[in-house]
């Protein structure tokens, strides 16, 4: 189903249709849930080429192999995992009743109910994955959903909407298209949950709108994900993996390495190794179909502006490969900014592109202090073989997730939660944790036939010794 921009009434009617369906059948069997997930899987399999080509066109150059891997296969893997495990996730969890009812035959359990209808608002950098990966948990939990693709990738949004119109029942799963006004209208409606992937400023707006109806939210907001290269790290290996991570989608990932902290004495070998790896991956940038273009002119200007500002300040910038920036397209080399001032935009803002800050350090505590003085990041990375340093990094920092000795591996864990904390997000999805995120956990207590409270003097009229008997149990 497709709904055009500024169709507030139609959005409200769509939500009412889904919630009416939910009210008529408040739960669903495992088979019904699997069938809904399977329809999404079948849609994606049938429309892969159209979707991948649309992403390529929207970016002005993104390799179809990467889009197939990241957006199609990434989504399919999440959907299939939910399809194949939802029955075990749905089972009520037995809990121990409190004394003395545990001795009298009482039982207690937690049941996981669908919430109802969930709005999922995706972002442009992974335009299919940021919709369908959370959808896996939403459908496994028995909910219905309304998906809104990013308006920054309009061809992809249209391809998804057309596919949904053919394969999906809008009473179960609908796709709506449009700009920020549609997102505002969606987040102002009384959905039963809202999932948003995007920037922090937009996330605050989503949360404020959702508060009008007390709608719970899941926010995946990104941030400046730091990398610590320890003194025990193999510099060549660390540089190679960081360069590969930064090359992925040209750094346009919420978990992309943003700022790399390198021991002072290792700076030059590190820069040489990163440059060599990136140049090996992309010998040239302009016209190279393997290089993902920056998604649009606005983002290209933003990223170029970060670099121009520090160059005007006299900050060292290393380009890999070292070639002029083309004015005819939006593909860019990796530009490494060395020790920029803290006031520079590249130090303050999430980069979200092929630019990386490298900062030198002499003491690990100095790095941890710098990381902890800023917003909590979505991802944190540590390279090194020293167990004590690794333990200190893990114990003394907070982040959404961590990958050790590589970049961006933990988000791919299907059986572990993915999400942020604080400024980098709220809530999580993936696997069972995603199922729980989109379920209402409902405690069910079944009382025994025998109730001893009256004969124990715990009901009015109270016995003379009631207070003394209760006070006797106040112990440390």
Protein Blocks (a to p, Z undefined) as FASTA:
>chain_A
ZZdehilklmmmmmmmmmmmmmmombccfklmmmmmmmmmmmmmmmmmmmmmmmmmmnop
aafklmmmmmmmmmmmmmmmmmmmmmmmmpccddddddfklmnopacddddddfbiacdd
ddfklmmlmmmmmmmmmmmnopacdddddfklmmlmmmmmmmmmmmpcfkloccdeddfk
lmmmmmmpccfbdcddddfklmmmmmmmmmmnopacdddebiaddddddfkbcfklmmmm
mmmmmmngnhpafkbcfbdcddfklmmmmmmmmmmmmmmmmmbfghpakbccdfblklmm
mmmmmmmmmmmnopacdddddddddfkbccdcddddehiafkbmklmpcfkpabdcdddd
fbfklmmmmmmmmccdfbdcdedjbfklmmmmmmmpccfbdcehiahklmmpmkbccdde
hjlogcjeehjllmmmmpccdddddddfbdcklmnopaccddfklmmmmmmmmcZZ
